[in-house]
Amino acid sequence: LLDALRAEVGERATVTHAAGYEATNARERPDLVDEAARVAAAADVAVVLVGLPASFESEGFDRRHMRLPAQHDRLVEAVLAANANTVVVVVGGSACELPWAALPRAVMLTNLGGQAGGSGLADVLLGTVNPSGRLAETYPLRQSDHGADGWFPGRRQVQYRESIYVGYRWFDTVGLDVRFPFGHGLGYTTFAIDHLTLVGGTDADAPDFAQHVQVTVTNTGTVEGMEVVQVYVRGPQAVRRISAGRS
């Protein structure tokens, strides 16, 4: 990202940098946080990259909690205190607790961008490309809000006791607030979705029964972009048998 930003802005602006943390581990380094705060205070805009290092997230083991490394959270808080014009970019392959999420000017999730991830992120940060993605999972306020929290983590064998109440189904059923809901996403423009119609048969028992949803999507802003139309369906007699006050 640093190389891509410098290449994109050229001589129009100066891009400074501070490490903020050691990328390969979660060791406490107050000196790196202090350095980043000083660099951020002298900048017009600060961009902070945080996320899950390899020691926190892998296909070979389960995560023990949903927090970021403590050094990353402290870095975000220190830079925010130094510069109100701060954008936080979260890099990782799964949901995290983000207790400071309401404070930055923007929070961007890149997931795991791969080889050209830095260039793609630079295009979004500079407004060359309008971010149009939507969350494929729910970001909770805290891990303890999750329906599966009682059975994770740390065991060698795990029982999936939450049954069908996975992800957004749990939060929607028990009515818990979340940090960012499944399907959430913002961009640099706005859209209007109108004229919703159902096209197809009305006999649900017919062997060829099918209905299609049609809508009109209009870009109502001034920036080119794309919208994701989301449709959610549930049975008319959905059963609610669980309580948020479980033991």
C-alpha positions in Angstrom: 0.0 0.0 0.0 2.8 2.5 0.9 4.5 2.0 -2.5 1.1 2.2 -4.3 0.1 5.4 -2.6 3.4 7.1 -3.3 3.2 6.1 -6.9 -0.4 7.3 -7.3 0.0 10.7 -5.6 3.4 11.5 -7.1 4.4 15.0 -6.3 0.9 16.1 -5.3 1.4 15.1 -1.7 4.0 13.6 0.7 3.2 10.1 2.1 4.9 9.5 5.4 5.1 6.2 7.3 5.5 4.7 10.7 5.4 1.0 11.6 3.1 1.2 14.6 3.6 -2.5 15.5 5.7 -5.5 14.5 3.8 -7.2 11.8 4.8 -10.8 12.6 3.7 -10.9 16.3 1.6 -9.2 18.9 4.4 -8.0 21.2 3.8 -4.7 23.1 5.8 -1.9 21.6 4.7 1.5 23.1 7.6 3.2 21.3 6.1 2.3 17.9 2.7 3.6 18.9 4.2 6.9 20.1 6.1 7.2 16.8 3.0 6.6 14.8 1.0 9.2 16.8 3.7 11.8 16.1 3.7 11.1 12.4 -0.1 11.2 12.3 -0.3 14.5 14.1 1.8 16.1 11.3 -0.4 14.7 8.5 -3.6 16.0 6.9 -5.0 12.4 6.8 -3.9 9.3 8.7 -4.5 5.8 7.3 -4.0 3.0 9.9 -3.7 -0.6 8.9 -4.5 -3.2 11.5 -5.7 -6.8 11.5 -5.0 -10.4 12.3 -1.3 -11.5 12.0 -0.5 -15.1 11.2 -0.1 -15.8 15.0 -3.8 -14.9 15.4 -5.4 -16.4 12.4 -4.7 -19.5 10.3 -6.4 -22.5 8.7 -4.3 -24.7 11.0 -5.8 -23.7 14.4 -8.9 -22.0 15.9 -8.8 -18.5 17.2 -8.9 -18.1 21.0 -10.9 -14.8 20.9 -12.2 -12.3 18.4 -10.0 -9.3 19.5 -7.3 -7.7 17.5 -3.8 -7.7 19.0 -3.8 -5.2 21.9 -1.0 -3.3 20.1 -3.3 -2.7 17.1 -6.1 -1.4 19.3 -3.7 1.0 21.1 -2.3 2.2 17.8 -5.8 3.1 16.5 -6.6 4.9 19.7 -3.4 6.9 19.7 -3.6 7.9 16.1 -7.2 9.0 16.5 -6.2 11.1 19.5 -3.5 12.7 17.3 -5.5 13.2 14.1 -9.3 13.3 13.8 -9.0 12.7 10.0 -8.2 9.0 10.4 -9.2 6.1 8.2 -8.7 2.6 9.7 -8.2 -0.4 7.3 -8.8 -3.8 8.8 -7.0 -6.7 7.1 -8.1 -10.2 8.0 -10.1 -13.2 6.9 -12.7 -13.3 9.7 -14.8 -11.0 11.9 -13.2 -9.1 14.8 -14.2 -7.0 17.8 -13.6 -3.4 16.8 -14.4 -1.3 20.0 -13.3 2.0 18.4 -15.2 1.5 15.1 -17.5 4.6 15.7 -14.6 7.0 16.0 -12.6 7.0 12.7 -13.8 8.9 9.6 -14.2 5.6 7.9 -13.5 1.9 8.5 -12.6 -0.3 5.5 -12.3 -4.1 5.4 -10.0 -5.6 2.9 -10.2 -9.3 3.9 -7.1 -10.9 2.4 -6.3 -9.0 -0.7 -3.4 -11.0 -2.1 -0.5 -9.9 -4.3 -2.2 -6.7 -5.7 -4.1 -5.9 -2.6 -2.0 -2.8 -1.9 -2.7 -1.3 -5.3 -6.4 -2.1 -5.1 -6.6 -0.5 -1.6 -4.9 2.6 -2.8 -7.4 3.0 -5.6 -10.3 2.9 -3.1 -8.6 5.2 -0.6 -7.9 7.8 -3.3 -11.4 7.5 -4.8 -10.3 6.0 -8.1 -12.6 3.1 -7.4 -15.9 3.2 -5.5 -16.0 0.4 -2.9 -19.1 -1.7 -3.6 -18.6 -4.8 -1.5 -20.9 -6.0 1.3 -20.1 -8.0 4.4 -20.4 -11.7 4.1 -20.6 -12.1 7.9 -21.7 -10.3 11.0 -19.3 -8.3 13.1 -20.6 -8.4 16.7 -20.1 -5.8 19.4 -18.3 -8.4 21.5 -17.6 -12.1 21.3 -19.8 -13.0 24.2 -22.9 -11.9 22.1 -22.4 -14.8 19.8 -24.6 -17.8 20.1 -21.6 -20.1 19.8 -19.6 -18.3 22.5 -20.4 -20.9 25.1 -18.7 -23.7 23.1 -15.7 -21.8 21.7 -12.8 -21.6 21.8 -9.8 -23.6 23.0 -11.1 -27.1 23.0 -9.5 -29.8 20.8 -13.0 -31.0 19.8 -15.9 -28.5 19.3 -19.6 -29.1 19.2 -21.6 -26.9 17.0 -24.4 -26.5 19.5 -25.9 -23.3 18.0 -27.8 -25.5 15.5 -29.3 -23.3 12.7 -28.7 -20.1 14.5 -25.4 -19.3 12.8 -24.2 -15.7 12.3 -26.9 -13.2 11.5 -29.7 -15.8 12.2 -28.7 -15.7 15.9 -28.5 -11.9 16.2 -31.8 -11.4 14.3 -33.6 -14.1 16.4 -32.6 -12.8 19.8 -32.6 -9.1 18.8 -29.0 -8.2 19.8 -27.3 -5.1 18.4 -24.2 -5.8 16.3 -21.2 -3.7 15.2 -21.8 -4.3 11.5 -24.6 -6.5 10.2 -24.4 -9.2 7.5 -24.7 -7.4 4.1 -23.5 -4.0 5.4 -21.4 -1.8 3.2 -20.9 1.8 2.2 -19.4 3.6 -0.8 -18.9 7.1 -2.2 -22.3 7.3 -3.8 -26.0 6.5 -2.9 -28.6 4.3 -4.6 -32.4 4.2 -4.7 -34.1 0.9 -5.1 -37.7 1.2 -6.3 -40.6 -0.6 -8.1 -40.2 -4.0 -6.4 -42.3 -6.6 -8.1 -42.6 -10.4 -7.9 -42.8 -12.1 -11.2 -43.9 -15.7 -11.5 -46.6 -18.1 -10.4 -48.7 -17.9 -7.3 -49.3 -21.6 -6.6 -46.5 -22.7 -4.3 -47.6 -26.3 -4.6 -47.1 -26.3 -8.4 -44.1 -28.4 -9.6 -42.7 -25.5 -11.6 -43.4 -22.8 -9.0 -40.8 -20.0 -9.0 -40.9 -16.3 -8.3 -38.3 -13.7 -9.4 -37.7 -10.4 -7.7 -37.3 -7.4 -9.9 -36.3 -3.9 -8.8 -35.1 -0.7 -10.4 -31.7 0.5 -9.1 -30.8 4.1 -9.6 -27.5 5.8 -8.8 -28.6 9.0 -7.0 -25.1 10.3 -6.3 -22.4 11.9 -8.3 -19.9 9.0 -8.4 -19.9 5.9 -10.5 -20.5 2.8 -8.6 -22.3 -0.5 -8.2 -25.0 -1.7 -5.8 -25.7 -5.2 -4.4 -29.4 -5.9 -4.2 -30.1 -8.1 -1.2 -33.2 -10.1 -0.7 -34.0 -12.1 2.5 -36.7 -14.7 2.7 -38.0 -16.7 5.7 -40.9 -19.0 6.4 -44.2 -17.4 7.4 -44.2 -19.4 10.6 -40.6 -19.1 11.7 -40.1 -20.6 15.2 -38.3 -18.7 17.9 -37.4 -20.9 20.7 -34.2 -19.4 22.1 -33.5 -16.5 24.5 -30.6 -14.1 24.7 -30.6 -14.7 28.4 -29.2 -18.2 28.2 -26.8 -19.5 30.7 
